[in-house]
């Protein structure tokens, strides 16, 4: 007897339907699994066998052929256990059920319990787009699967429950729709700008960076609060929309890094260690291409602490996603594109000892050591960092002061106001939402400079030996500063402030 059950595979972040076909015939007892399965899928036979037996059901003793179609897509993971088991029960005549239009996913324990699997959310979204309305998933994936409306999701605990549902023995209720707004209300950041003493220039730079979606570099001696400032960036970013939350959740769902709510309601903040490899940053792998840290930072912040300590190859690999907002990972098995639209925040010491330019500490580095240290960051990468800010030590009087610092909520309101101006400005521009996304066409259309502003920019261009890309980025930053000031025109003072954030270029050896 032949049976067909639908499951799903993931290729990158895209769901692809997989039809589990099972044929049981007379002949020598044999179990054959075909359709380009990996080791985890091949081992499903032992899990399925024990799960069926321990669920008081019968594993057929015949010639069994299980085909996972289409055969040209590699099947990876343990989510095929449940559909294979159900397909066997239907083919052997033990289960009389109509499973057309139903997607089954889940790993089976030896006792028949259903264990959660990764990638449920992107699979459900893809399957819904193909017209599927009914899903059976493990109970451990219930939270993740309950945010998509217009479908029925049954989160079950065992193979026996699945058998009871499909045969009509028991009536299980589908999951109730969960509220994204409720998830947001339960989520809070553990830092705030009001706890950062002093550093008015750095705080202003953070506000500009977030308002326009610009990348930022914080340079200063150890202990000046660079890491704390970086961790405050998500607190002044606009709240994620539901669509943005789904984008982020899809990536973390495939990676198996979701929280208990089953959805990411807060902006991601990723801070990989400086020993991270190029593959761990950008994505890849030997058998399966997985998302890297820059994709996991999508719609949030990627913080690279001690930037010069990262490998040169890892840093240079950031250049494409910083420009395009996505990254294409190519391996022998194919090429997969992951989203990577994030704000890069990097920090570094001004020199190997960290005291160069400090008003309170003496630098012991030689000019050669300083040049060698800074040369670890290439000019093209530095060009893609719009704001380069010096962060100096905070005096004791400021640390001990009772003066109330401005909180993140107030800064966030100004950021949201500037973002609203940009959304209206770029309404007819496809793929552009913030000033940092502008190309030369948009710069010419929306960033006209007065003669005085042009004169200031020319002087900075020649004095700092800037590249054409750096010039464009200064104009973009000036446009953001004007938006924060609610000014339709870019004034000379906006260009002056924008150029003041390129001071690192004056000492960068090219």
Buried (B, 14 or more C-beta within 10 A) or exposed (E): EEBBBBBBBBBBBBBBBBBBBBBBEEEEEEBEBEBBBEEBBEBBBEBBBBBBBBBEBEBBEBBBBBBBBBEEBBBBBBBBBBBBBBBBBBBBEBBEBEBEEBBBBBBBBEEBBBBBBBBBBBBBBBBBEEEBEBBBBBBBBBBBBBBBEEBEBBBBEBBBBBBBBBEEEEEEEEBEEBEBEEBBEEBEBEBBBBEBBBBEBBBBBBBBBBBBBBBBBBBBBEEBBBBBBBBBBBBBBBBBEBEBBBBBBBBBBBBEBBBEBBBBBBBBBBBBEEEBBBBBBBBBBEEBBBBBBBBBBBBBBBBBBBBBBBBBEBBEBBBBBBEEBBBBBEBEEEEBBBBBBBBBBBBBBBBBBBBBBBEEBEBEBEEEBBBBBBBBBBBEBBBBBBBBBBBBBBEEEBEEEEEEBBBBEEBBEBBBEBBEBBEEBBEEBEEBBBBBBBEEEBBEEBBEBEEEBEEBBEEBBEEBEBBEBBBBBBBBBBBBBBBBBEEEEBBBBBBBBBBBBBBBBEEBEE
